[in-house]
């Protein structure tokens, strides 16, 4: 992920999927305190990849979004991570790759169910 820490990549990934979310929602997703999340977001705002605007839902909250530059940087980083992962997985034999694919499919279902239940 060129030029990004894991925390920055995870932050940008969440904002890519959940544009306009609150700082609190992002902090919960990252598993950090709101002040820690705020410092992380401040750095991304200074880099011009995240914007903060007043929330329409509450005057006490801000809405976080990737800027156009942020979306582009995230997409480049995501593609670089995919290429690197594909390179590593290319060394697996077919039976191992099938087992891994099956396990990842099951994991994806669990995570998707967690996302849906959290949104309720």
C-alpha positions as CSV (number, residue, x, y, z in Angstrom):
1,X,0.0,0.0,0.0
2,X,2.2,2.8,-1.3
3,X,2.5,5.7,1.1
4,X,-0.1,4.4,3.6
5,X,0.2,2.8,7.0
6,X,-2.2,-0.1,7.7
7,X,-4.3,2.2,9.9
8,X,-4.6,4.8,7.2
9,X,-5.5,2.1,4.6
10,X,-8.1,0.7,6.9
11,X,-9.5,4.2,7.5
12,X,-9.6,5.0,3.8
13,X,-11.2,1.6,3.1
14,X,-14.0,2.2,5.6
15,X,-14.6,5.8,4.2
16,X,-14.6,4.4,0.7
17,X,-17.5,2.1,1.7
18,X,-19.2,4.3,4.3
19,X,-18.8,7.9,2.9
20,X,-20.2,10.5,5.3
21,X,-19.8,8.3,8.5
22,X,-19.1,9.9,11.8
23,X,-15.8,9.9,13.6
24,X,-17.3,7.7,16.3
25,X,-18.4,5.1,13.8
26,X,-14.9,5.1,12.3
27,X,-13.3,4.8,15.7
28,X,-15.6,1.8,16.6
29,X,-14.6,0.1,13.3
30,X,-10.9,0.7,13.9
31,X,-11.2,-0.4,17.5
32,X,-9.6,2.8,18.8
33,X,-10.8,5.7,21.0
34,X,-12.3,8.8,19.3
35,X,-9.3,11.0,20.3
36,X,-6.9,8.4,18.7
37,X,-9.1,8.3,15.6
38,X,-9.3,12.1,15.5
39,X,-5.4,12.3,15.3
40,X,-5.4,9.7,12.5
41,X,-8.1,11.7,10.6
42,X,-6.3,15.0,11.2
43,X,-3.2,13.5,9.4
44,X,-5.3,12.4,6.4
45,X,-7.1,15.7,6.2
46,X,-3.7,17.5,6.1
47,X,-2.6,15.2,3.3
48,X,-5.8,16.2,1.4
49,X,-7.3,12.7,1.2
50,X,-10.1,13.0,3.7
51,X,-12.6,15.9,4.2
52,X,-14.5,16.8,7.3
53,X,-17.9,18.5,7.0
54,X,-20.6,19.2,9.5
55,X,-23.1,16.3,9.8
56,X,-26.6,16.8,8.5
57,X,-27.8,14.4,11.2
58,X,-26.3,16.2,14.2
59,X,-24.6,19.6,14.8
60,X,-22.3,17.9,17.3
61,X,-20.9,15.4,14.7
62,X,-18.8,15.7,11.6
63,X,-19.1,13.6,8.4
64,X,-16.0,12.1,7.0
65,X,-15.4,11.5,3.3
66,X,-12.6,10.7,1.0
67,X,-11.7,13.5,-1.3
68,X,-11.3,12.8,-5.0
69,X,-7.5,12.6,-4.4
70,X,-8.2,10.2,-1.5
71,X,-10.4,7.9,-3.6
72,X,-7.8,7.7,-6.3
73,X,-5.0,7.0,-3.8
74,X,-7.1,4.4,-2.1
75,X,-7.9,2.7,-5.4
76,X,-4.2,2.6,-6.3
77,X,-3.2,1.2,-2.9
78,X,-6.0,-1.4,-3.0
79,X,-4.9,-2.5,-6.5
80,X,-1.2,-2.7,-5.3
81,X,-2.3,-4.9,-2.3
82,X,-4.3,-7.1,-4.7
83,X,-1.3,-7.6,-7.0
84,X,1.0,-8.4,-4.1
85,X,-1.5,-10.9,-2.6
86,X,-2.0,-12.5,-6.0
87,X,1.7,-12.9,-6.4
88,X,1.9,-14.7,-3.0
89,X,-1.0,-16.9,-3.7
90,X,0.3,-17.9,-7.2
91,X,2.7,-20.2,-5.4
92,X,0.0,-22.3,-3.9
93,X,-1.0,-25.7,-5.4
94,X,-4.6,-26.1,-6.5
95,X,-5.9,-28.2,-3.5
96,X,-4.5,-25.7,-1.1
97,X,-5.9,-22.8,-3.1
98,X,-9.3,-24.4,-3.2
99,X,-9.3,-24.9,0.6
100,X,-8.2,-21.3,1.1
101,X,-10.9,-20.0,-1.2
102,X,-13.6,-22.1,0.6
103,X,-12.4,-20.8,4.0
104,X,-12.3,-17.2,2.8
105,X,-15.8,-17.5,1.4
106,X,-17.1,-18.7,4.8
107,X,-15.2,-15.8,6.5
108,X,-16.7,-13.3,4.0
109,X,-20.2,-14.5,5.0
110,X,-19.5,-14.1,8.7
111,X,-18.1,-10.6,8.2
112,X,-21.0,-9.6,6.0
113,X,-23.5,-10.8,8.6
114,X,-21.6,-8.8,11.3
115,X,-21.8,-5.6,9.1
116,X,-25.5,-6.1,8.6
117,X,-26.3,-6.7,12.3
118,X,-24.2,-3.6,13.2
119,X,-26.2,-1.4,10.9
120,X,-29.5,-2.3,12.5
